[in-house]
Amino acid sequence: SEIVNIGVDVPLDWAAKVPQRELAGSLLAALPLPKSAVWSAAIVMGFTFSKPRGTAKEFQNSMASVDPQFLEVVSATDHRAIHHMPTHIFNQSRLNLLHLPCELDLPWVQKFRNKPEALYAEFWEWADVLPSLPAEVETIGDLHLDANGLDDWNEGILPVKTVRQLGLNVRTSRDQVTWTPADVLRRVLATFPNLKRVGTNLEFTYGHDSANENILLLIQAFIAAGIEVVLGEVVLVKLPSSSKRRNASLDNLAKQLGAIDGCPFVKPRAKTMKDNNGYLQPRVPAALMLRLTPVMQNVIADSMWKSVW
């Protein structure tokens, strides 16, 4: 292959000593590549952080070692990245995706001269953010749908015609579902009338057939409306103690998903509290699936959930 994507763990103090904007070349020289390797150049496509260690100066210098010309992804999984982002990244990068696992600070996003094409934040105040969303942002997420409906959602949010891709997480837990697929679709399309793709993580609950059926009908409703659905994590929770009943439920769920025309098949799996260090959130946010390669998805997911101590 002419291009190979590699996830590399780089010590912060080592990167901090690399001359400004020369990290890619230093990495290429340090990688244990075979002598027959023909790759003559390397670029840093994106970065994130998995160890909240090191001084503020080392942290800032490590980011300064990244050439922004080819930078596509910034994942600020260490909040210090927000406070110490080098000026040249604000001024010269053209990001495919900006990932903020915290509350969205839109004035900070506005500092980027070239606004990111995709924007993910852990917490959105949708009614406050969407009216001021930069026109360059065409992918956003994640919107959360639980048993009570769309989380943090207000009726009457002005249409945002520039958004074409949306990350959506769906989970109902043990609660009685109060929404209908038609109502959710209406609200989403009223706000994003030019929506073309939805990336979604689905959480089904064992023994709650009515709620699970609503989730399946929602997927069908999106497809019927001409919206492409990209499935990410498809899980079954609240599992029975019997492995036979668990496997039968997973098989039935797989058949139901496979019967939906136009829906990509993802094999459902059982999910326990051991996943993601006890957190119930999906390993990879839905919006990231719409913009990133599997390599970049896993690198960011590891930085979010993998224990480093």
Phi, psi and omega in degrees: 000143178284334181231130179233128176265128182230133172271125185234131172272121184243122177300135184300317183292328177292313179298327182294337181269352179287137178305152185306130176067020183243019183296319184300313179295322179293323177294317180300319180291331184272340183291138180280068182277148176295156182298336181278356182299136184251006182286122186260349183212159178223150175227148173269110183277334182191164177213154174212182184226139179239349179235111180282058180236175178093158180283163178299325180293317177297319180300313181293318180294326179296321177288327179293339180283352181270126176285121184285351186300322183250006184290127182246332187225130170237121179243107186272059181289345167254121187298342178296337179299330179291322184274340186240021180297125180297147182300323184293335174287320174300320190273332191240348182281156173230087190282136170286324181207137172245120186248118180238101179280053182202187178291138183291126176250091186298320176302326177291319177299325181295345179292337179289123180299316173257111186293145179297146179285332180227144185223123176238135174222147181292324182231128178240140162258086193304316183295332180275324188276315190300321179298337182251011182296129178303142183296337181286341182280116181247352178230128179223162177175172359253140170274137184248131178242115177245193185297335182267359179116198182287126184286137178057040186247137178240139172293148176089008174296131184298144179302139176246098189281347183275343181279124181242347180224139186225134172269132185223126173253132183238123174209142182243345183055220182260004186279156176287127182290132181253358183251161173246152178303321180296322181290318178297315179299318180299315182294317181296314182287334175294328180270325181237075187293342181254023182296132180243329183221144174233123171263130187220140168259133185242129175242113177261153182245128180299133176083359180249071188297322182295314178295319179296321178297322178298321179296316179296320178293328177295317177300316178297323181295318177299313181297318179296333179276004178085018181258127178288135179251128176248115182273137176251257180273125176239110189231158174242127183240178183055054191286148175284161179288336180279121178294330179295314178293322178299312182294323178296320179293320178295319179296318179295319178296321178298320179295320180294318178294318181295339181276353181276114179297133177084003181258124177295140184274128172233126183292122178294151178225158176281141180235132180239177180291351177284341179290145175051039178056034176094355179275146182270349181296154175300150181294318180244121177304147186297321183296329181293329181295334183281343189235342190244154173288160177304326179299311181293323177302314183290324178298314180291319179299319178298320181292334181277322193240335186286131177289134183244004184263000000 
